Amino acid sequence: MSTVAEFKGQDENNLLERIFHLKELRTSARTEILAGVTTFVTMAYILFVNPNILKDAGMPIQATFAATAISAAFATLVMGLYANYPIAMAPGMGLNAFFTYSVVIGMKLPWQTALGAVFISGLVFFLLTVTRVREWIIEGVPQVLRLSIGVGIGLFIAFIGLKNAGIVVLNKDTFVALGDMRSPGVLVSVFGLIVTGWLMAKRIKGGLLIGILATTVVSMLAGISHPPTGLSSIVMLSNPFREVAPTFMHLDIMGVLSYGLISILFAFTFVDMFDNIGTLLGVGRKAGLLDENGNLPRVGRALMADSIGTMFGSIMGTPTVTSYIESTAGVAEGGKSGLTAVTVAVLFAVSIIFAPLVGLIPAQATAPVLILVGTLMMGEVVHIKFDDFTEAFPAFMTIVMMPLTYSIAQGLAFGFMSYTIIKLITGRYKENNAVTYTLTILFILHFIIG
């Protein structure tokens, strides 16, 4: 009896070794699984934040919860099995906000058409990865703009969080103003911001998720949101995969082609590319996976997983899927292989049964997360050379135009145009290259043609 059990255990270990090369990476199955659990807990907040953002685009909230869980599970599984990296994936913060507030609401496009744009951007990313054009683009984009993009997206997300919390409101005279700080909704959001901020400052794993749940409980006590009415309002008692039906295969690719949404496609593809490269290098550095030149082996496979995940996610009904920097939490626990990612994928798949729970989460509970994620994304600003005006000005334009125009794409446009032009007129034209000139011309044509 024990011999059979030992044989099965050895067979399983051999299988894991062949797939994930655990001995070569000096890790174990137990370490990898625990690391996967840690990563999932730190990023599970996206299950509630993403549907609450997409709700404003008119998308059914339980369907987008299921789509978020399924797409995250699939993409992370591809990352783990194909690229063998401990990196988890899910719909990206920032791009989901761009999808909802800039594309659907701002441009008044149906969400089905916006999903079609996401699919095409994933396909473009796939082709760029296969043809290695991505390397030409990445190497040609100035470092200052790479840094500024993340900071600008952080401000954009934080602005949306402040609006959803009711802390910042519309004013016909000044555009924006401070909301009523005595209203119950704002007070609940402030409570959530303080509690979640404390959890983050104390580096408590899953702080964002705990903050969402704690704020939801307080909102129920304050009468802002409804308490659960039974087990069926918390877990799915029937087939959970039926929940995704209202968004599954509802993307409209032909609608994108008829609208000619070049700038939208560019923003989705471009931001996804740099978000992924930055995350992959950051997590790879933390895990000690970079080679002697500071490059990540098999980076093409990792980017391939991203592009496939994005296309799959759009079919399910969610915006761009990307790598998550929260993967560093699992790496800090010893995760080094794709088994960590596979563990995260399994947990995302299991979480689908909690689809009804998302209906109990109010905007006041997710708004603090948007503000705090925006705070985290501001960190790169310290690396921008503000003592060089030809660097400071394009950085400023990129960062400030994203929240003020409510569009990541417009921030990118102003950043590239200001960089290329100021380098040109100050005699430092050699710092420009084919990428900056090409993109600047395309953006100018976009503004002229419309």
KOLLO-112209 format. One record per residue: x, y, z of N, C-alpha, C in turn; residue in one letter. Coordinates in steps of 0.1 Angstrom, whole numbers, plus 5000, padded with zeros to 4 digits. Atoms other than C-alpha are relative to their C-alpha. Layout:
REM residues N
XYZXYZXYZA;...
This chain:
REM residues 450
500849885000500050005000500950135000M;499149895000502750245010500950014988S;499250005012504850144980499350064989T;500849945010502050234957499950155001V;500149864997501650574974501350074997A;498749945003505350634972500350014985E;499850005014505450544935499250114993F;500849895005502550784928500650135003K;499449884996504351054947501250034991G;498849985009507551004927499650034986Q;500549985013505650994895499550154998D;500549865000503951334903501250095000E;498849914999507351484913500750004987N;499350015013508951364880499250084990N;500849935010506051514860500250155003L;499749864997506451854878501450044997L;498649975003510151834874500250024985E;499949995015509851784836499450124995R;500749885005507452064832500650135005I;499649884994508752324856501550015004F;498650004997512452224862500350065014H;499949954987512152274899501449995006L;498650024995515652134908500950104994K;499149905006517352354883499850145005E;500349874994515652654898500150015015L;499750014985516452534933498750045008R;501249974993512852534945499349865001T;500850124998510152274955498650034997S;501449995003506552204947499350075012A;500649944989505552304982500250155001R;499649855000507352644980499250074989T;500649945011505852714946498550015002E;501449994997502252634957499750115010I;500249904989502552854988500250144993L;499849875007503953134966498850034991A;501149985009501053094942498850055008G;501149964991498553124971500250155004V;499749864996500353444982499750104989T;500249915011500253604948498550014997T;501449995002496553524944499350095010F;500649924989495653674977500350154998V;499649855002497554004968499350064988T;500649945011495854044935498549964997M;501450045001492353894941499150125000A;500849885000491054254945499550034986Y;500449975013490854274907498749934996I;501350075002487854024908498950105003L;501149914996485854304924500150144994F;499849865006487454624910499750004986V;500250005014487354524874498550004996N;501450005003483554444873499450145004P;500549874996482854774892500350114990N;499649905010484754974866499249974987I;500750035012483154784837498550025001L;501549974998479654834852499750134994K;500349865005479955204842500050004985D;500150015015480355084806498849934996A;501350065004476954914808500149855000G;499850145000478354564812499549935012M;500650074988476554314835501149965010P;498950014990478554294867500449855003I;499650144997478353914874500749944988Q;499450065012479253834838501450044999A;498649955001482354054840500849945011T;499350074990483253894873500549874995F;499750135005483153554857501150014989A;499049985011485053684826501350045006A;498749974993487753834849500749885005T;499450124994488253504867500449904990A;499750095010488153294836501250044992I;498949955008490553514816501350005007S;498850004991492953554845500549855001A;499650144999492953174850500649954987A;499450055013493553094813501350064997F;498749935004496253364807501149965010A;499050044991498053274839500549864998T;499650145003497952904830500949994989L;499149995011499552984797501350045004V;498749954995502253184814500749905007M;499450104992502952904838500549884992G;499750125008502952614813500950034988L;499349975013504352784782501350075003Y;498949924998506753044796500849955013A;499450054988507452864830500550125009N;499749894992507453194849499050025011Y;500949994988505953264884499250134999P;500749885002503953554869498549984997I;501550015002500153594872499550114991A;500649905010497953774847498550025003M;501549974999494553944848499850134993A;500349885006492754234833500750125006P;499249894995494954544837499350125006G;500449874994494354834860500550114991M;499749895009494355154839499449974986G;500650035013493454984807498549975001L;501450024998490154884821499350135002N;500649864999489555244831500050074987A;499949945013490655364797498849944991F;501050075007488255104782498650065003F;501349964996485255224802499850154998T;500249854999485755604807500450084987Y;499549935012487655704775499349954988S;500550065012486455454749498549995000V;501550035000482855354759499350135003V;500749884995481755664778500450134992I;499449885007484055934762499750004985G;500350005014483655824726498649944996M;501450055002480155684731499949884991K;500050125008481055344716499449895008L;500550124992479255024725501149925006P;499050084994481154804748500449884992W;499750125009480954524723501150054989Q;499049955010482954744698501350025007T;498849984993485454834725500749865003A;499450144998485954454732500749964987L;499450035013486554414694501450074999G;498749935001489354684697501049935009A;499150074991490854494726500549874993V;499550125007490954174705501050034989F;499149965010492554344676501450045005I;498749964994495154504699500849885005S;499350134997495954154712500649934989G;499550065012496354034677501250074995L;498849915004498654324668501249975009V;499050034990500654254700500649864996F;499550145004500953884689500950014988F;499249995012502153984655501450075002L;498849934997504654234669501049915007L;499250094993505953964692500749894991T;499550105010506253704664501150054991V;499149945010508053944640501150075006T;498949934993510254094667500050154998R;500149865002509054444657499950075014V;500149944987508354494694501350055006R;498749974995512054504701500450144994E;499749875006512454794676499250115007W;500949904993509554984693500550035014I;499649984986510754924728501350075001I;498749935000514355024721499950144995E;500149865006513155334702499350105009G;500849914992510855474729501050065011V;499249944990512755724751499749955015P;500250044986513255624788499150095007Q;500849914993511555934800498549974997V;501450035003508355844782499549875006L;500350134993508455484795499650025014R;500349984986508555614830498850085002L;501149914999505955884824498749934998S;501350075003503355644810499449945013I;500550064987503055454843499550105010G;500449904990502955764864498750064995V;501249945005500255914842498849915001G;501150094998498155604843499649995015I;500250004985498555604881499150125004G;500849884997497155964883498549984994L;501350025006494355864859499149915008F;500850104991493255564881499650075013I;500349934987493555774913498850104998A;501049905003491356044897498649944999F;501350075001488655794889499649955014I;500450044987488855654924499550115009G;500549894993488455994939498650044996L;501349975006485456054916498949905005K;500950104996483855724925499750005015N;500249984985484355794962499150125003A;500749884998482556124958500850115007G;499149904995485556314971500250114990I;499949915011485956484938498750004992V;501350005008482756594920500050114989V;500149915011481656784889499650145005L;500449874996481457164892499950084987N;500249935013480057374863500950124998K;499149885000482257674872501549964999D;498650044999485557504880500349864995T;499950145005485057164863499949905011F;500050094989485856984895500050075013V;500049944987485457054932500049895010A;500150104989485556884966498649965003L;501350044997482556674973499550035015G;500649984986480356675005500749905009D;499350094992482756525030499249955012M;500950054989479856475055499049894995R;501050105005477856245032500449865004S;499750144996477655875043500949934990P;499250075010479055755010501550045000G;498649954999482155975012500749955013V;499450054987482755885049500449864999L;499650145002482655515040501249994992V;498850005009485155575012501350045008S;498849964992487455765036500449905010V;499750114991487155485061500849894993F;499350115008488155235034501450044996G;498749955004491055455023501050005012L;499250004988492355485059500449855003I;499850144996491955115067500949934989V;499250075011493354985033501450065000T;498749934999496155245035500949945011G;499250054989497155115069500449864998W;499750145003497054755057501250004990L;498950005009499354845028501350055006M;498949954993501655045050500749895009A;499550114992501954745073500549884992K;499650115010502654525042499349875003R;500850124998499854285051499649944987I;500450065012499354035024498550004997K;501449995003496054075006499450135006G;500649884994495654425021498950074992G;501149945009493654554991498749925001L;501250084999491254264992499450015014L;500649984986490854285030499350135001I;500549874999490254655026498650014993G;501350015007487454595000498949945008I;501050074992485754345022499650075013L;500249924988486054555054499150124997A;500849885004484654865036498649964996T;501350055004481854665021499149975013T;500850034988480754545056499650135007V;500349864994480854915069498950064991V;501049945008478855025039498649945002S;501350074997476154765047499550055013M;500449954987476054885083499550144999L;500449865002475755245070498750014991A;501250005008472855135048500250054985G;499749965013474655225016499949894990I;500150125008474754875002499149905007S;500950104994472454575008500849895005H;499350124995473554285030499649884992P;500450125007473453935016498749955005P;501350054997470053775015499949855002T;499950154999471153415016501349954993G;498950065006473753175004500250034985L;500049985014472753234968500550144996S;499549865003473853604970501550005003S;498650004998477353494979500749904991I;499450105008478153174960499049964989V;500850055011476853034927499749855003M;500550144997474752724934499849924987L;500250085013474252634897501350014992S;498850005009476752614868500650145000N;499449875000479052914874500450054986P;499649965013480152924838498950064991F;501149935007476653034827500050155002R;500049864997477353364843500750094989E;499249925010479753474815499250014987V;500850005013477053414788499750144995A;500449875005475953784786501250084993P;498949935007479453894775500949914991T;499250105007480953574760499750014985F;500149995015481553624722499250114996M;500849895004479853954722500850114994H;499149905006482854144708499650034986L;500449965014482254344676501250054993D;498849965007485354334655499850084987I;500349925012483754464623499650145003M;500349864995482454764643501350085001G;498849934998486054854651500650044986V;499549975013487054844614499250114993L;500849895006484155064604500250135007S;499849874993484955324631501550054997Y;498649965003488755314622500750055013G;499549954987489855344658501549975002L;498550025000493655364652500650045013I;499449954988494455574682499749915012S;500550094989492455344705500849875000I;499350125002494155034691501550025005L;498649974997497555204695500250015015F;499949984986496855294731500049875008A;500150134994495754944741501349924998F;498850085003498754784724501250055006T;498849934995501355034734500149995015F;500050014986500455054770500249865005V;499950144996500054684773501549954998D;498650045003503554634758500950045011M;499149954990505354854782499749965014F;500450054987503354754812500549865002D;499550135000504254394804501549995002N;498550004999507954454798500550055013I;499649954987508254654830499749905011G;500450104990506454394850500949874999T;499250125002508354104835501450025005L;498649974995511754264842500050025015L;500049984985510754364877499849885008G;500250134993509454024887501249914998V;498850085003512353854869501250035008G;498949964991514854064888499949965014R;500250044986513253994921500249855002K;499950154999513253614913501449954997A;498750045004516853614901500049934987G;500250075013515753504866500750074989L;499449935011517553764845501449944998L;498750045004520753674826501050105003D;498949914997524153844829499950134994E;500249875007523054114805498750075005N;501349944995519854194825498849974992G;501250035008517554034800499349885006N;500950114995514753784807500049894989L;500150115009515153454790498649964997P;501450045004512053334771499050115001R;500949894999510653684772499050004989V;500950015011509053614738498849915004G;501150094995507053334754499150075009R;500849934990505953554782499150104993A;500849905008504753824758499049934992L;501050085008503053564737498849965009M;501050034990501153454768499150125002A;500849884998500053814773499050034988D;500949975012498753864737498949894999S;501050115000496953524738498950035010I;500949974989495453614771499150124997G;500849885004494253954758498949964990T;501050055010492553794728498949925007M;500950084993490953534750499150085009F;500849924991489853784776498950084993G;501049925007488054004750498949914995S;501150095004486153694738499149975012I;500750034988485153624774499150135004M;500749874997484153994779500750095010G;499349914991486954184796501150074993T;498949935007489554444786501449935001P;498650065001493354384781500549935012T;499350084989494954114802501550024999V;498549974999498454184814500649945012T;499250054988501154074838499850095012S;500249934988500754174874501250015009Y;498849984992503454334895499849935014I;500350074988501754174925500649865001E;499350135001503553854913501250005009S;498849994992506553984933499749955014T;500350064986504653884965500349865001A;499850145000504753524955501549974998G;498650025002508353554943500850025013V;499449984987509253694977499949885010A;500250124992507853374992500849884994E;499250105006510253174970499649944987G;500550055013508253124938501050034989G;499149985011510553084908499649934987K;500450085012508752854883498550034996S;501349995004505552834864498949935009G;500950064991504052614891499350105009L;500649894992503452934911498850054992T;501049945009501453074881498849904999A;501050105001499552744877499150005012V;500849994987498452764914499150125000T;500849885000497253114909498849984990V;501050025011495353004877498849915006A;501050094994493552724897499150085010V;500749924990492552964924499050104993L;500949915007491153214899498849924994F;501150095005489152924883499049975010A;500950044988487752824917499150125004V;500649884995486853184925498750044992S;501249975009484153184897498749985008I;501250044992481653034922499550125008I;500349884992481753374941499450114992F;500549905008480253564912498950095006A;501049924994477153674931500550105010P;499449914989479353834958500350144995L;499649885006480454104934498850115000V;501249915000476854244934499850075014G;500149944987477254334971501150105003L;498949914998480454534966499750144994I;500449865006479654914963501350074995P;498949925005481755164945500950065011A;499349944989482755314979501149905005Q;499050104995484654984986501249984991A;498950025010486654974954500750134997T;499449875003487355344951501450025007A;498849994993490055334978501249924994P;499050085007491855064959500650074988V;499649925011491955274928501050115004L;499249894996493455564947501449955005I;498850054995496055344964500949944989L;499250055011497055164932500650114992V;499549885007497455504916501350055008G;498949964991499755594946501349924997T;498950095003501955284939500650034987L;499549985014502255374902500850134999M;499349885001503655714910501549995003M;498650014996506955574922501050034990G;499049985011508655594888500450154998E;499849865003508455974889501450055005V;498749964994511655994910501249984990V;498950035010513655854880500050104988H;500049915012512656134856500950125003I;499049894999515356404850499350134999K;500749875001513356714859500950124999F;499149895002516556924858500450024986D;499849985015516656874820498650034995D;501349965004513757074806499549924988F;500450075012513756874773499549865004T;500650134995512956564795498850035009E;501149974990510756734821498750044993A;501249955007508356894796499249884994F;500850125005507356574777499549915011P;500550094989507156384810498850075006A;501149934994504856654824498849994991F;501150015009502656654793499449865000M;500550144999502356274794499249985012T;500650024987501556264830498750075003I;501149914997499156554833498849984990V;501150005010497156504801499249875001M;500850134999496056144809498850035009M;501249984992493856244838499150124996P;500849885004492856594824499249984988L;500850035012491756454791499249875002T;500750134997490456134807500349894990Y;499750095011492355934781501549975001S;498650055001495655734782500550034986I;499649985014495755764744500550154997A;499749865002495756144745501350045007Q;498849984992498456144772501249964992G;498950055009500655934749500350094989L;499849915011500056164720500850125004A;499349884996501056474738501449985005F;498650034995504056304754501049984988G;499250035011505456184721500350134991F;499949885008504756504702500950115007M;499249904993506256734729501549955001S;498650054999509356504732500750034987Y;499449995013510056494695500350154996T;499949865004509456864689501050085008I;499149924992511357004719501549964998I;498750055003514356784711500550064987K;499649945013514256914675500350145000L;499849855000513957284682501150055009I;498949964991516657284709501349954995T;498850055005519157124686500549865004G;499650144995519156784703499349904992R;500850095009517556614673500649864999Y;499450135001520056324675499449915011K;500750084990518056204706498749954995E;501150065006515156144684500449884991N;499750115008514855834663498849974991N;501150045009512655654637498749985007A;501350024992510155554664499450135004V;500649874995509655904679499550084988T;500549935011509456064645498749944994Y;501150075006507055804631498750025009T;501149984991504755814662499550145001L;500449865000504756194663499250044988T;500749975012503756214627498649945000I;501350074999500955964632499050075009L;500849934991499656154662499550134995F;500449875006499656484644499049984989I;501050045010497756324615498749975006L;501250044993495356184640499250125004H;500749884996494556534653499550084989F;500549925011494256684619498849934993I;501050075007492156414603498849975009I;501150024990490156344635499849855002G;
